[in-house]
Amino acid sequence: MPFELKAPRFRVQSPFLSSLRARFGRLGRWLLLLVVPLFLLRGCFITYVPPDQIGVRQVSFGPGRGLQKEAVSTGYRREVSGYETVYTFPREIQVVEFTNHPSERGAGHSQIGAIKVPTVDGYPVDVDVTVLYRITDPYKVASRFGFGKGYEESVVIRFTDPLVKEFLGELLAEEFYHEARLRRVQELKRELVRRLEPNGIFLVDVLLRQYDYPETFQLLTEQKKLQDQSVLANRTFAKQAEVQTRLNQVTAEGQNLINVKGSEFNAMITEINARKDLYERQKRAEADLLVRSAEANGTELINRALEGAGSAKLLRLRRGLALINGIKGPIYISEDPTDLGKP
């Protein structure tokens, strides 16, 4: 027979190691006796609800079987295997996205297509909407929609889509960037809260993030704006013409008033001049009358003087003066013809 060589085996013989091995063996057996019942207790009678979950208890048989209305909070809770089961739902805020942009997909929450809102003026607008909500009553959710995420499709999506179309559909396409949109969104939130609350869901917020218009909307909007500007320009021109007409009317009325007042002023001047001329003629007539009266009185006094004493001499004097005035050329007299002392 061939001879085979084997490696020698050496065993360390130590009393200390032997006693240490014996002690750990006994400790392991005691730990096994303690841990195994704990695992059995944990697996059959206790369950753990994470901090981000909220639970609802379902009893399989007995007088109180069925869903229990009291919510199961976070921590280690009783769950007797075969008798009852604790089902959990997310406690934190959940998100539903309505969008058509591929870059926003894959975020770990529900995503469906954008909501196509038919506006009043006939331009459909694709609206990106984000709905933030959380579960407040797991009993209502489980009793109505089961233990999966059926509540999201049956409540959140089913109510959000028609309500967005209803409230935002009353706007014009260009009013999505107007204050009117804010009022309609507030009304949408109130109505959505009212619809979700009876189903055990609380609406945190509704965010309208993006509006996508049809490709023809910009061209039609520009044409409409040009038409609106043309209408506004025509209205402005019409108002300008109306103002010009009123200005011309006021100018004509002012000119007529100036002419009337000028005529009245000229008439007043004419009347004043006539009164002046009349007054002047009256005073001249009175003066002429006074002069003639004075002359008549003087003549009468002269005639009376001629009829009295010395009138013969005065007559001779006048005749001599008249004779002298009637003679032309040199004259030679020896005596004074005006001498009244001679007969």
C-alpha positions in Angstrom: 0.0 0.0 0.0 1.2 3.4 -0.8 2.0 5.4 2.3 0.2 8.8 2.7 1.6 11.7 4.6 -0.8 13.8 6.7 -0.2 17.1 8.3 0.1 16.8 12.1 -2.7 18.4 14.1 -1.9 20.2 17.3 -4.5 20.9 20.0 -3.9 23.5 22.7 -4.7 22.0 26.0 -5.4 24.8 28.5 -7.6 24.6 31.6 -8.4 28.4 31.3 -9.7 28.0 27.7 -11.7 25.0 28.7 -13.4 26.8 31.6 -14.1 29.9 29.4 -15.6 27.7 26.7 -17.9 26.0 29.2 -19.1 29.3 30.6 -20.0 30.8 27.2 -21.8 27.6 26.3 -24.0 27.9 29.4 -24.5 31.7 28.7 -25.5 30.9 25.1 -28.1 28.4 26.3 -29.6 30.9 28.8 -29.7 33.6 26.1 -31.3 31.2 23.7 -34.0 30.4 26.3 -34.7 34.1 26.8 -34.5 35.4 23.2 -36.6 32.8 21.5 -39.7 33.5 23.6 -39.2 37.2 23.0 -39.1 36.7 19.3 -42.1 34.5 19.5 -43.9 37.2 21.6 -42.8 39.9 19.1 -44.0 37.9 16.1 -47.3 36.7 17.5 -48.5 39.5 19.9 -46.7 42.8 19.1 -46.3 44.9 16.0 -44.4 48.1 15.3 -46.0 51.2 13.7 -43.3 53.5 12.3 -43.3 57.3 13.1 -44.5 58.2 9.6 -47.4 55.8 9.7 -50.9 55.7 11.3 -52.7 52.4 11.7 -56.2 50.9 12.0 -57.0 47.6 13.7 -59.1 44.9 12.2 -60.4 42.1 14.4 -61.1 38.8 12.6 -63.6 37.2 14.9 -65.3 37.6 18.2 -68.0 40.1 19.4 -66.0 43.1 18.3 -64.9 41.9 14.9 -64.4 44.3 12.0 -62.5 47.6 11.7 -62.0 49.5 14.9 -62.7 53.3 14.8 -59.8 54.1 17.2 -56.6 54.9 15.3 -53.4 53.1 16.1 -50.6 55.5 16.9 -46.8 55.2 16.4 -44.8 52.7 18.5 -45.1 49.0 19.6 -48.7 48.0 19.6 -50.7 44.8 20.3 -51.4 42.6 17.4 -52.5 39.0 18.3 -51.6 36.9 15.3 -54.7 35.2 13.8 -57.1 37.3 15.8 -56.4 40.9 14.7 -54.3 42.8 12.2 -53.0 46.3 12.3 -52.9 48.0 8.8 -51.0 51.2 8.4 -51.3 54.3 6.2 -48.9 57.1 5.5 -49.1 59.8 8.2 -46.9 62.4 6.4 -48.0 64.8 3.6 -48.7 62.9 0.3 -48.5 64.4 -3.2 -50.4 63.9 -6.4 -48.9 65.6 -9.5 -51.0 66.5 -12.6 -48.3 67.3 -15.2 -47.2 66.4 -18.8 -43.5 67.2 -18.3 -41.4 64.1 -18.3 -38.7 65.8 -16.2 -41.0 66.0 -13.2 -41.8 62.2 -13.2 -40.1 59.7 -11.0 -40.3 61.6 -7.7 -41.9 58.7 -5.8 -45.5 60.0 -5.7 -48.5 59.6 -8.0 -48.3 61.5 -11.3 -50.9 61.8 -14.0 -51.4 64.0 -17.0 -52.0 67.7 -16.7 -55.6 68.9 -16.4 -56.9 70.4 -19.6 -59.1 73.3 -18.6 -61.7 74.6 -21.2 -61.7 78.4 -20.8 -64.6 80.7 -21.5 -63.1 82.0 -24.7 -62.5 78.5 -26.1 -58.8 78.1 -25.6 -58.0 74.9 -23.6 -55.2 75.4 -21.1 -53.0 72.6 -19.8 -52.7 73.3 -16.1 -50.0 71.6 -13.9 -51.5 71.0 -10.4 -49.9 69.7 -7.3 -52.3 68.4 -4.5 -50.8 68.1 -1.0 -52.9 66.1 1.5 -52.6 63.7 4.4 -54.8 61.1 6.1 -56.5 62.1 9.3 -58.9 59.2 9.8 -57.6 55.8 8.8 -60.9 54.1 9.8 -62.9 56.1 7.1 -60.2 55.5 4.5 -60.0 51.7 5.2 -63.8 51.2 5.5 -64.5 53.0 2.2 -61.5 52.3 0.0 -59.6 49.3 1.5 -56.1 49.1 2.8 -54.2 50.0 -0.4 -53.9 53.4 -2.1 -57.3 53.2 -3.7 -58.3 56.3 -1.8 -56.0 58.4 -3.9 -57.7 57.5 -7.2 -61.2 57.4 -5.7 -61.1 60.6 -3.8 -58.1 62.9 -4.5 -57.9 62.4 -8.3 -61.6 62.0 -8.8 -62.5 65.2 -7.1 -59.5 67.4 -8.1 -59.8 67.0 -11.9 -63.5 68.1 -12.3 -63.3 70.8 -9.7 -60.2 72.4 -11.3 -62.1 72.4 -14.7 -65.2 73.8 -13.0 -63.6 76.7 -11.1 -60.8 77.7 -13.6 -63.0 77.1 -16.6 -64.9 80.3 -15.8 -61.8 82.3 -16.6 -60.5 83.7 -19.9 -57.3 82.2 -21.1 -55.4 85.4 -20.4 -56.8 85.6 -16.9 -54.6 82.8 -15.6 -52.1 85.6 -15.0 -54.7 87.9 -13.4 -55.9 88.4 -9.9 -59.2 86.7 -10.9 -57.3 83.3 -10.9 -56.4 83.8 -7.2 -60.0 84.2 -6.2 -61.0 81.1 -8.2 -58.2 79.1 -6.6 -59.3 80.0 -3.1 -62.9 78.9 -4.0 -61.4 75.7 -5.4 -59.5 75.0 -2.2 -62.6 75.5 0.0 -64.7 73.2 -2.2 -61.9 70.5 -2.3 -61.6 70.6 1.5 -65.3 70.1 1.8 -65.2 67.1 -0.5 -62.1 65.3 1.1 -63.0 65.8 4.7 -65.9 63.3 4.9 -63.5 60.6 3.5 -60.9 61.1 6.3 -58.4 63.1 4.2 -57.3 66.6 5.0 -56.2 69.0 2.1 -53.0 70.8 2.9 -52.8 72.9 -0.2 -53.4 73.0 -4.0 -50.6 74.5 -6.1 -51.1 75.7 -9.7 -47.6 75.7 -11.0 -47.6 76.0 -14.8 -50.0 76.9 -17.6 -49.4 75.7 -21.2 -51.4 77.4 -23.9 -52.1 76.1 -27.4 -49.6 77.1 -30.1 -52.2 79.2 -31.9 -53.1 81.1 -28.8 -50.2 83.6 -29.0 -50.9 84.5 -32.6 -54.7 84.8 -31.9 -53.9 86.8 -28.8 -51.7 89.2 -30.7 -54.4 89.7 -33.3 -56.9 90.2 -30.6 -54.7 92.7 -28.8 -54.2 94.6 -32.1 -57.9 94.7 -32.6 -58.5 95.8 -29.0 -55.8 98.5 -29.5 -57.5 99.6 -32.7 -60.9 99.8 -31.0 -59.3 101.8 -28.1 -57.6 104.1 -30.6 -60.9 104.7 -32.5 -62.6 105.4 -29.2 -59.9 107.8 -28.3 -60.1 109.5 -31.7 -63.9 109.7 -31.3 -63.5 111.2 -27.8 -61.0 113.7 -29.3 -63.4 114.6 -32.1 -66.1 115.0 -29.5 -63.9 117.2 -27.4 -62.9 119.3 -30.4 -66.6 119.7 -31.3 -67.3 120.8 -27.8 -64.3 123.2 -27.9 -65.5 124.7 -31.2 -69.0 125.0 -29.8 -67.7 126.7 -26.7 -65.5 129.0 -28.9 -68.4 129.9 -31.1 -70.6 130.6 -28.0 -67.8 132.7 -26.5 -67.4 134.6 -29.8 -71.2 135.2 -30.0 -71.2 136.3 -26.4 -68.3 138.7 -27.2 -70.2 140.0 -30.2 -73.4 140.5 -28.2 -71.6 142.2 -25.4 -69.7 144.3 -27.9 -73.0 145.3 -29.6 -74.5 146.1 -26.2 -71.4 148.2 -25.4 -71.5 150.0 -28.7 -75.2 150.7 -28.2 -74.4 152.1 -24.7 -71.7 154.3 -26.2 -74.1 155.5 -29.0 -76.8 156.2 -26.4 -74.3 158.1 -24.2 -73.0 160.1 -27.3 -76.7 160.9 -28.3 -77.4 162.0 -24.8 -74.2 164.1 -24.9 -75.2 165.7 -28.2 -78.7 166.3 -27.0 -77.5 167.9 -23.8 -75.0 170.0 -25.8 -77.7 171.1 -28.3 -80.0 171.9 -25.5 -77.4 174.0 -23.7 -76.4 175.7 -26.9 -80.0 176.5 -27.6 -80.5 177.8 -24.1 -77.3 179.9 -24.6 -78.4 181.2 -28.0 -81.8 182.0 -26.5 -80.1 183.9 -23.6 -77.9 185.7 -26.1 -80.8 186.7 -28.4 -82.8 187.7 -25.4 -79.9 189.8 -24.2 -79.5 191.4 -27.6 -83.2 192.0 -27.9 -83.2 193.6 -24.5 -80.2 195.7 -25.5 -81.9 196.8 -28.7 -85.0 197.6 -26.8 -83.0 199.6 -24.3 -81.2 201.4 -27.1 -84.5 202.2 -28.8 -85.9 203.5 -25.6 -82.7 205.6 -25.2 -83.2 207.0 -28.7 -86.7 208.0 -27.8 -85.6 210.0 -24.8 -83.6 213.2 -24.4 -80.4 213.5 -26.5 -81.8 211.2 -29.1 -81.5 213.8 -31.9 -77.9 214.4 -31.2 -77.2 210.7 -31.1 -79.0 210.3 -34.5 -76.9 213.1 -36.0 -73.8 211.4 -34.6 -74.7 208.1 -36.3 -75.4 209.8 -39.5 -72.1 211.7 -39.4 -70.3 208.4 -38.7 -72.1 206.8 -41.6 -71.3 209.7 -43.9 -67.7 209.5 -43.0 -67.5 205.8 -43.4 -69.1 206.2 -46.9 -66.6 208.7 -48.2 -63.7 207.4 -50.2 -60.4 209.4 -50.6 -59.2 212.3 -48.7 -61.6 214.9 -47.4 -61.0 218.3 -46.0 -63.3 219.8 -43.5 -63.0 222.9 -41.4 -65.2 221.9 -38.6 -65.8 218.6 -36.7 -69.0 217.0 -37.9 -69.3 215.2 -34.7 -69.4 218.3 -32.7 -72.7 218.1 -31.0 -72.5 221.6 -29.6 -73.6 223.1 -33.0 -77.1 223.1 -34.1 
